[in-house]
Amino acid sequence: MTTETQQETLGFQTEVKQLLNLMINSLYSNKEIFLRELVSNASDAAEKLRYEALENGDLYEGDGDLNIHISFDKEAKTVTIEDNGIGMTRQEVVDHLGTIAKSGTASFLGQLTGDESKDSQLIGQFGVGFYSAFIVAKSVDVFTRKAGGDTSEGVHWSSEGEGEFTLATVEKAKRGTQIVLHLKEDELEFADGSRLRHLIRKYSDHIALPILMQQEAPFVPPAEEGEEPKEVEAVVLEDETVNSASALWTRNKSDVSKEDYSEFYKHVSHDHTDPLTWTHNRVEGKQEYTSLLYVPTNAPHDLWNREAPRGLKLYIQRVFIMDQVDEFLPMYLRFIKGVVDSASLSLNISREILQKDPSAEKLGAALTKRALDMLSKLSKDEDKYLTFWKAFGNVIKEGPAEDFANREKVMKLMRFASTHNDSDAQTVSLSGYIERMQEAQEKIYYVTAENYKTAKNSPHLEIFRKKGIEVLLLTERIDEWMMSHIFDFDGKSFQDVAKGELDLGDKDNEEEKKAQEEAAKEAQGLTERLKESLSDKVSEVRVTNRLTDSPACLVLNAYDMGAQMRQIMEAAGQDAPDSKPIFEVNVEHPLIQKMDNETDEDRFNDLANIIFDQADLASGGQLDDPASYVARLNKLLLELSK
């Protein structure tokens, strides 16, 4: 290197300082991952150069032999990782090494708890990348030059991983990036050839580029006492390839171990936890491709940011083309990671062409089917699938609205809580529900609520408990929106038990229907009085066939918007359409009978409003005027105590 010029000292972005501190402490028990992360970055740099060189071969600068070189110096206490990939400009160094150019950084940091084990998992989901170097290094030097740039445009970045870093312009003959780690005193174990080779084979054997290290010098035993020293010829130590240097997805499945698959997942996802499952397929014929798809164990921090980068790595005939290609999988499968290597697409394909290419569309349909089949297979393992569903279930629920062609397959993957179980675990499938349906039951019944307890204790379930009919308990915010796009499953239609007229089909016998009609006639005077008393709150008052224990409940009209959708619209700053519920009363309940016999209109109005508000609360609603409810209730309690 020549004399450094244009030197300046800059401060780290606040989030980088926080992440460095957390990472050094939380990931210390798994410190050896630093090498995997830096080798992975070097591999990405080489792949980017190979892609850009498709249009501009001059970027190779006469050297198309891409590789990664790792060396160490025990005396200097350093480990060096060097690639001849794309390299970086001065501004790119600032952007990539001084900031975290990743959406959702603030929300990620907000999730950190201070618990090292939990934070370690979160950091793994976020991706540790270059900054993992500071787990073992007291300081780091980076020398880099962009491919195609002048040799005088090299950049030297240096930092001790605390508050700031320095930048300088240097002469750099070779393109690419060289990272020099100055090891901490208690991390000198990594300045060792056998240790580094072991880590490369453990974590980076799948890297398609050769990872080179200099051969170890041969051992020359000292001369025995009295013997002449042996003359040793100069030994030229050549570089040797430490890894397999073949793309993992191109190998036969029988030749790839579980550990190999897991490490490759960590390479493509930058997640340091093992994947939950994967599928590896090679397809030949009109459309030739190889795919390796993974399901993460944990949801990434930016799962709900639909604008966040997502998608698969695309290779064409083993040549890396582009990262995060989102054209192949629908949005509801955005958590799937992996690679696809096609022999049917053109090497000069772009994102714009991908969106219009019929071959790409067919490939996307095939990959979506592969992903759904993988999830279907995973669902056979209840414990693993529960882990998956907790992490990604609400994303899968976007599927029926977004992917009509695969709607039935997606619905088979869904899981819910239900009255069949005594816990809030979402383990009930629609197929399992149908298998348990009673004879003559024609509908799949469900109730939506803000949480499990509200759903489980909903008064709308009373008649279903009496008749032994299972009801799905839908408690996620997305559920009501989802159900507006689902109309039937396996020939059975859905019914919200808190909307419209309750139709139990043949489960309602003629005797019960006749008794219901008679009760409605006899209570006509009561329902009219209630309608007049609650005219500003209800659209209709009628005798219920839903209740067995509660005095009353609120029912929405069949096409009215429910509470969950109203909350979503209000959170988005939109006004929900005005509607009033139907007030259903249980004329067999003592409170309703007492109210029917009440001659004092003021007292009748107080009772009517109290019972209405209680029904609102029981369904998970929030009172518009809690103070009035409390005042009426206190007034009633005082009268009863006299």
N, C-alpha and C positions, 0 to 999 in steps of 0.2 A: 504494500500500500504506500502511496505517496502522501505528501503533507495534506492534512485535512484542511478544508476551507469551508466557508459559509457555516460556521459552527453556531448553534443556538441551543438553548435549554428551554424545554417546554414542560408544562404540567400535565399529568394524566387527567383524563376525564374522571369525574367523581366516582362514577360507577366502576371504573377500572380499579381504582384504589380499594373500593369496598370488596370487589370480587377477588383481587389479589390477596387481601388479608384473609378472607374466608377460605379461599382455596388452599393457601399454604397451611392453614390450621385444620380444615375439615378433611382434606384429601391426603394428609400426611401418611396415613396408614396404607395408602395405595399409591405411594410416591412414584413407583416405577412406570406409571402410565405416561409420564412426561415424554418418554422416548416414542411411545406409540403415537401420541398427539403430534409431535414434531415431524415424525416420519410421514404421518398421514397428510400433514400440510405440504410437505415436500412433494409427495405423490400428486396431490391436487395441482400444485404449481406446474409439474411436468405435463399433466394431462391438459391443462389450459394452454400451454405452449403448443402441444401437438394439435389441438383444435384450431388455434389461431394460425398455425403454420399451414393449414390446409389451403388457405387463401394467400398466404404470404410466406413462401418457403425461405425467404431471406432471414426470417427470425431465428432460424437454426444457427446462423452465423458459421456455416460450414461444419457444424457438429450436431448430427441428428441422433447421436447415441445417448439417449436420456437415461439417467441413473441417479441414485442417491448414494452419497459417500459418508461414512461415519468413521471418525477417528478419535483417539484419546491421547492425552499426554499426562502421565502420572506425575512427572516433576512439576509441570505447570498447573496440574490439578484441573484439567479442562476436558470437556467432551465437545466434539464439533460435528454438526449435522449439516451437510452441504448438498444442494441440488443444482442441476443445470436447467431448471425450468423457466417459467415466464419472468420471474424477478419482479421487482417493484420500483416505481419512481419515488422521488422524495415525498410527494403528496400522498401517494398510496401507503407509504410507510407510516405517515402521520395518521391516516385514516384507519389503517388496520392494526397498528401497534400502540396507538395513543388513545383510541376510543374503542368502544364495543359497538360496531356497526350492525346492530341486531335489534329488531323491533321487540317491544315488550320488556326492555331491560328494567324499567322502573317497576313494572308489575312483578317481574321475577324477584327483584331485590325486596319487594314488599312481602313476598311469601316466606322469606328467610326467618327462622324462628330463634336462632341462637343455639339450637340443639345440633351438635356437630354431625350426628348420624343422619338426621333429617336434612340438614343443609347440604351434606355431601350428596345425597340423592338428588336434591334439587339442582345442584351445580352440575351434576352429571346430565340431567335433562336439558340444561341450558347449553352445555358444551363448554369444555375447558380450553381446548386449543392451545395457542402459543403461550398463554400465560402460565400453563402448567410447568414451564421451564423453571419458574421461580420456586417450585416446590423443593428442588434440589440445588439450585444455583443461587449464590449470593449476588451475582451480577451476570448480565447477559449482553453480549455484543452481537449485532446483526450487521452483516455486510451484504449489500444487494445491488443488482443492476438490472433494469428492465431489458428484456430481449429486444434487440434492434436498436438500442440506445448507444450513445457514444461511450467509450471506455472511461471518459472523464466524468460521467454522470452517475458514478457509483454513490451509494449512500451508506453511512455508518450510523447505526442507531445503538445507543448504549443506555443501560439503566440498571439500578439496583432494586427495582421493583417496589419503590416506595412512592415518593410524591412526584417525581419528575423523571424526564429522560432527555438525553442530548442527541442532537442530529448534526451531522457534518457531511460535506461532499468529499468523496475520495475517488481515486483512480481504481477501477476494477476491470481487469482484462476479461474475465469470464462472466457471461450472463448468469442469472440465477441468484440464489440466496445461500449465504453461509451463516450459521448460528453457532456461536461459541459460548458454551456454558462454563462459567467459573464456579466450580463446585464449592458448596459449603464444607467445612472441615469434617462434619459428621456424615457426608455423602460421598466420600472418596471411593467407596465401593464401586461406583459407576465408572471410574477411570480404570477399567479393567476389560481386556478383550473378551475373555470368556463370559463375563457378566453381560456385556453388551450383546454378544452373539446369542446368548440364551434369551434375552428380552426380545430381540428381533424375531427369532424363530417362534417365540411364544405369542407375540402381539401383532407382528407385521409380516408373517410368512406369506400371506395372501396378496400382498402388494404386487401389482403386475410389473413394476419396474425392478431391475436388479438393485439390491441394496449391497453396496460394496464395502468391504473392510480389508485393510492390509493384512496379509498372512502374518501369523506370529513368527518371530525369529526362531530358528532351530536352536535347540539347547546344545551347547558345546561343553562337555564335562571338563573340569580343570585337570591339568597334567598331574599324574601321581608324583609323589616325592621322589626326586632323583631322576625323573624323566625330563626329556627336553620338551618345552612347550610345543604343542601341536600348531602347525601353521594352518590357519583357517582362511579359506578363500573368501573374498567379499561376497556376501549373500544379497542378491537383489530380491526384495520382498514384493511380490506382485499382489494386486488387488484380487480378492476372491468374492464371489457372490454368496451371501449368507442365507438369503431367503429362496423360496421356490421360484419366485419371479414369474409366475403364471397366474393369469386372472382366475380367481377362485371359481367364478360362475361357469367357466369353460371346462372345469374338471368334471369327471363322473361323480355322481353323488356318493357312490360307494368309497371313493377316494378322499372324501372330505369328512373330517371329524366334527362332532358337535362343537368342540372348542374352536375349530377353524371357522365354523359358521358364526359363532358368537363374536369372535374377534373381527370378522369382516363386517358384521353389523355395526360394531362400535366405530369402525373406520368410516362407513358411509353415513352414519347418523350422528357421530360425535356425542353419543350417549355412552356413559361408562358402565351402565347396568346391562345385564344380559337380556336378549329379546325373549318375548313370551313364546313365540312360535315363528316358523318360516316355511316357505314352499319354494322349491328349486325345480324348474321345469325347462326342458328343451323341446321345441316344436319344429318339425321339419315338414316340408311340402310347399304349397303355394306361398305360405307365409312362414318364413323361418325366423325364429327368435329364441333367445334364452332369457329367462327371467328368474330373479332371486328376490322374493318379497318377504319382508319382515313385519311382525307386529310388535311394537315396543311393550315393555311391561308397565311403564308409567306414562301418563300423559305429559307432553311437553308443556312448558309454562305458557306458550302462546297458542295453545290449541284452539281457543275461541276467537282468535284474531284471524278472520277469514282472508285477510290481505297478507298474512305472513307467508314467507317463502315455503313452498312445499313441493312434493313430487319426487320422481325417481331420477337416478342418474341414467343418461342415455348414452349407449355405445353403439356404434355401427361397425360390424366386423372387427370388434375389439378395440376400435379407435374411440376414445372419449370424445363426445360431441358437445354435450351441455349438461349442466347440473340443474336439479330442481325443476324437472319437466312436469308440469301439472296437467298436461293434455291427456295423459293416459288413464288417470283415475278420477272418478267424480269427487266433488268436494267432501262428501260425507265419509270418504275413505282417505282423507288428507293426512291421517296419522301413519299410513303405510310407508315404510322406507324400503329402499332396495335399488336394484339396477335392472335394466333391460338392455339386451344386446341384440340388435336386429340386423338381419342380412337383406331385408327387403326395402329399407329406406336409403335415400341418397346421402352420400357423405357430406354434401354441401347443404343439407337441410337446415332451415331456420325455424324459429318459433312461429313465425307468420305462416310459413309453408306447412308446418305441422298441423295447424288449425284447419287447413283445407285439404290435406292429403288423405285420400280414401284409405290408403294402406295404414296410415297412422290411426285413423278412426277405427279400422278393424282391429288393429293391435290394441287400442284402448279398450274395446269391447272384450277382447280375449283376456286382457290383464285384469279387468274388473271381475270377470267370471272367476279367474284364478284366485283373486283376493277373497271373494265371497265363499268360494269352496274351502279355502284355508280356514276362514272363520267358522264355517259350518263344521269342519272337522274338529276344530278347537272346542266347539260347543259340547262335544261328547265327553270332555273332561270338565266336570262341573266346577271343581275348585279353580282351575286355571281360567275357565270362562267367567267365573264370578269376578276374578281379578281384572280380566279384560273389560267386563261390562261396567264395573265401577269406574274405570278410567275413560272408556270411550263410548259407553252406552248412549249418552245423550247426543253424540255426534252421529251414531248409526240411525238415530230417530229422524235425522234429516233426510234419510234415504228415500222413503216412499214418495216424498214430494219432488225429489230431484231426479229420481231414476225410475221412471215408470216401467221400463223394460224389465228391471230386476226387482220390482216392488215385492212380489211374493217371496223371493229369496231373502230380501232384507227383513221382511216381517217375521220370517222363521227364526231370524237371529235375535229378535227382540226378547227382552225379559222384563217382568213386572212383579211387583208385590201383589198379593191378593188375599182374599179372606180364606183361602185354602190353607195358608200358613199363619203361624203366630208371630212371625218376625217381619221386620221391614226389608229383609233381603230380597232383592229383585231377581228371583230365580224361576219364576213361572213363565213358560213359553206359551204362545197362542195355541200351538199344537197340543201341549199338555192340557190346557184349559178345555179344548174341544173334546179331548179324550174323556174328561171328567164330567162333561155336560150331562144333565139329566135327560131322561127320555122325554120327548116332546118339547125340549128347550130349543128354540130356534135362533137365539141371539147371544152375542157375547156382551155381557154387561160390564160397565166400568163406571167409576166415579173419579172426578178430578178434585184435588184439594191442595192446599199450600204445603202440607206436611203429612207424614204417615199417620200420626195420632188423629189428626182432624179427619182424614179419610176413613180410617178404621172405625172411628166412633160416629161417623156421619149418620144422622137419623134416616137418611134415604136408604140405608142398608137393612132396616129393621124387617121389612117384608121378605127380603132375600135370605136373612138368617132363619126366619120362621119356616121358609120353604126349602132351606138347604141349597140355595143357588149360589154358586161362586161369583164373586165380583172382583174385577181387577181394580187395584188401588193406584191411581196415577198421581204422582206427587211432584214431578219435575216441572219446571216452568215451561219447558218445550212441549209437554204432553198434549195440551189442548190444541195447540197449533198442529201438531202431528196428526191428531185424530180428525182434524178437518180435511186431511188428505187421504184418510183410510176409510173405506166404505164397507169392505167385507174381507173375509179371510176364509179360505177353504169352504166357500159357500155359505158362511154364516155372517150376518150383518152385525154391526156394533150399535149399542144403545147406551147413552149417558143416562144413568139412573136418576139424575137430578135435572133432566130436561124433558119438556113435553109430557104427553100422556104416557103413563107407564103401561107398557104392553108386555104381559108375561106369556102371551100366546095361550097354548093349551094348559099352561100351569095355572091360569085363572079358570076355575070351574064355573059352571053356569050358576050354581047356588051362590057363590061369592059375588059374581057380577050382579045378580039380582039384588042381593043384600046391599051392595054398594049403591045401586040406583035408588033403592028405598031410603037409604040413609041420606042421600043427597036431597031427596024431596022433603024429608022431614026437617032437614037442617036449612031449608031455603031461607027462612026468616033470619037465622043466625048469620048465614053467609052474606046476606044483603046488608045487615047491620055492620058487619066487619068491613065490607067493601066501602060503606059510607064513612066509617071511622078511619080507615087507612087509605083513603082515596088518593092521597098524594104519594103513597109508597108502593102500592100494588096495582097490577093490571087486572087481576081477577082473584076471587076467593072461591075455593071449592073444597068439597069433602075429599080426603085423601084415601088412596088405597095402598100407600107406601108405608104408613106408620103403624106400629103395634104398641109402642111404649111412650113415644114423645107426643106432646100436645099439638105440635105444628111443625111445618118445615117450609122452606122457600124453594120454589121450582122455577127454572127458567123456561121460557118458550123454546120450542124446538130449535129455532135458528138464532137465538140470542147469543151474544158473546159472553163467555164465562169469565170468572174472576182472574184466571191466569192470563188470558189474552188481554184483558183490560190493564193488568199490571205491566205487561210487555209494551203495550201502546203508550201508556202513561210514562214509562221509563224512557221511551223514544221521543217523548214530547208531543205525542199525538192524542187527539181527543177521541175517546171511545164513544160509539153511538149510544144515545139515551135509550134506556129500556127499564121496565119495572117488572119485578118477579111476580109469580103467581103464589098466593098464600094458601097452602093446603092445611086443613085442620083435621084432627083426629077426634071425631064426635064421641068416641068411647072414652076419652080421657077425662078424668074428674075436673081438671081445670077448665076445659072447654065447656063441659056441662054446667059448671058453676057460672062461667061467663054468660052462657046462654040464658041462665035464670036471673041475671043481674038486671034490675030495673033502673038503677041510678046510671044515667047516661055518662056522667063524668067518670064514675068508677069503671064502667064498661070500657070507655075509651082508654083509661089508664091500663087496664088489664090487656086490652087488645094490643096496645103499643109495647107493653112489656113482653108479651108472648112473641110478637113479631121480632123484637130486638133479640130475644133469646134464640129464635130460629135462625136469625142472621149470624149470630155468634157461633152457633153450633155448626153452621156450614162453612166456617172459617172466614166470615166477613168482618169488616170493621164498621163500627157504628158511626153514622154521620154526626150524631149528637149524644155522646156518652153521658154528658152531664144530665140531660133530660131523662135518660134511662135510669140513672142512679137516683134522681129525685123521685121518680114514679115508684121505684122499687122501695125506697125508704119510706115513702108515704104509706104504701101497702103494708109494710112490716109494722109500722107504728099502729095502724088500725087493727092489725091482727093481735097486737100485744095488749090492747085495751080490754 
